[in-house]
Amino acid sequence: MLDRNVMLCNCKQVSYADVEDALHQMDKFSDVVESFDEVQKITHCSTGCGGCHDKIMEAISEIMMA
C-alpha cells in the first residue's frame, strides 16, 4: 500500500488519500474505469498533463482490492 500522503497528481495536487476519500464518497466502486471517471470528477486528477493516469488507476485498483 502506498503512503496516504504520496502525491499521485502533481498538476492538481491529488494525493493517494484524496483518491481513497473520493472512492468512499461513491455509493459503490466495482469497476476500475467507472471509478476512475468518478474520482476524476471529484478530484480533477489527470485533467492537467495526464501523466498520472496510470498511477491513479493503480491506486484505485489497490484500494478496491483492500
SULLIN-V587826 format. One record per residue. RES is the residue in one letter. D_FIRST is the distance of its C-alpha to the first C-alpha in Angstrom with 2 decimals. Layout:
# SULLIN-V587826
[[RES/D_FIRST] [RES/D_FIRST]]
This chain:
# SULLIN-V587826
[[M/0.00] [L/3.76] [D/6.59] [R/8.42] [N/11.43] [V/10.75] [M/13.63] [L/13.26] [C/16.97] [N/19.29] [C/22.43] [K/21.66] [Q/19.32] [V/16.52] [S/13.17] [Y/9.80] [A/11.35] [D/14.47] [V/13.13] [E/11.68] [D/15.07] [A/17.00] [L/15.70] [H/16.76] [Q/20.12] [M/20.84] [D/22.92] [K/20.83] [F/18.26] [S/18.87] [D/19.51] [V/17.03] [V/19.99] [E/21.59] [S/18.44] [F/18.11] [D/21.76] [E/21.37] [V/18.42] [Q/20.63] [K/23.58] [I/21.93] [T/20.22] [H/22.38] [C/19.50] [S/20.68] [T/24.27] [G/25.09] [C/24.87] [G/22.47] [G/20.56] [C/17.17] [H/17.73] [D/15.57] [K/12.56] [I/13.15] [M/13.69] [E/10.48] [A/8.58] [I/11.18] [S/10.90] [E/7.26] [I/8.41] [M/11.64] [M/10.64] [A/9.01]]
